[in-house]
Amino acid sequence: MRQVLIIITLLCSSVVAWAEQSKPDLSQVQQLISATGLDKHIQQIPAALSKTAGSSSAPTSAFVSPLLQSLASVFDPNEMLAILAADLTKRLDVPTLLDAMQWYRSDNAKALIGAHKHATKPETVKKMGEVLASQKAQASPERLQLLQHMSASTQANDIALDMMVNVQAAFMTGLGTMIAPNQTQSFHQVRNSFAATRGMMADKISEQLLLQQTVALETVSDETIKEFLEFADSQSGKKLFSALRASLDYTVQTVAVRVPEVMKANNASAAK
C-alpha cells in the first residue's frame, strides 16, 4: 500500500510539473480571447480610426483623413487577433488558462463582459461624454475605490497608455512619411519619443478611464466586481493580465511598424 501511495504521489507530481511547463494550444487561447471580450475591443480600433477620418471637419481633414483611413487598414482586426493569440500561447501556461476560463464562464463574468453592450448604447455614450465634460463621477466613494482596484488589478491604465503611445506613434510616423518619405523616423524611434512622456499622461489617463468606467459599468453590481477581483488578484489572474498587456503591446507594435511601407505605397499610387 505504501508503494502504491508513493507511485500516486510521484504521478501527481509529474502531472503538476507537466501542466506548469506546458503551453496551451492556439484554439484554447482563441477561446479565452473570445470569452474575455477582447476580440470586440480590438475590432473597435480600426472602426474608431475610420469614424474619426469620416467625421473630421477641420481644414486639415483632406490631408489627415486619408492617413487615418490608411491606419485603419493597417490595424486589421483579424490579423491582430491572430498575432495576439499566437503570442499569448507563448506567455500563458495551462493552469493559468484553465483558471481564467473557469472564471470567464461564470454568470458574473458574463455580466461583466456583457456590460460592453450597455457601454455602446447611444444614451450611455452621451452620458459618458457628459461625465467626462463635467469631470464629476456619479458614483459613491466605495464604488470608485472598487473601480480603481479593478483598473490596477487588470493593468487597464497601463494598457491604455501603451495603446495611446502606439497609435500616436503610428499616426506621426505615417504623417512624416506623407510629408518626407525619405527622411521620416521609424515607428520605434517615434514611439520611444512618445514613451518618454508616459509619466505626464498617466494621471490624466487614469482619471479619464475611471470616469468612463463609472458609466460603462453602471449596470454591473459591486458583488460581481468583487468576485472578479478575487480572480484578478490571484496568482493566475496576475499572470493573465500581465500576459495580456505584453501581448497586446506586441500585437499593436507588430502591425504599426508597417505604417511607413503602407504610406509610401499610397503616395506612389496617388502619383500615378
Secondary structure as UniProt FT lines:
FT   HELIX           2..21
FT   HELIX           26..36
FT   HELIX           38..55
FT   TURN            59..60
FT   HELIX           61..74
FT   HELIX           77..91
FT   HELIX           94..104
FT   HELIX           107..113
FT   HELIX           115..119
FT   HELIX           122..134
FT   HELIX           141..154
FT   HELIX           156..179
FT   TURN            181..183
FT   HELIX           187..195
FT   TURN            196..197
FT   HELIX           198..216
FT   TURN            217..219
FT   HELIX           222..232
FT   HELIX           235..256
FT   TURN            257..258
FT   HELIX           259..271
//
